[in-house]
């Protein structure tokens, strides 16, 4: 998913737990799926941000040469304004964009 083009809200909204549990049959399982996807999104965002900020890093260890870079500040502000990974994951889950499987359920179905 392209988190930059997501229409996920930037603040917390109330969600219907019955609707969240429809797909899995268990609200706790739904929350686990969303949390794992949230961790994946957070890692992706962090990697992307570090890649962009690496262009500005200096390899000198001198604190005297540290200065503010306007472009670096703008990039940081942009990433701060993005929706939180948990909100992005919840939006994906509600839209059915997350692929997941439960090996325990698959084993039970095979045994029957």
Buried (B, 14 or more C-beta within 10 A) or exposed (E): BEBEEBEBEEEEEEEEEEEBBEBBEEEEBBBEBBBEBBEBBBEBBEEEBEEBBEEEEEEEEEEEEEEEEEEBEEBEEEBEEBBBBBBBBBBBBBEEEBEBEEEEEEEEEEEE
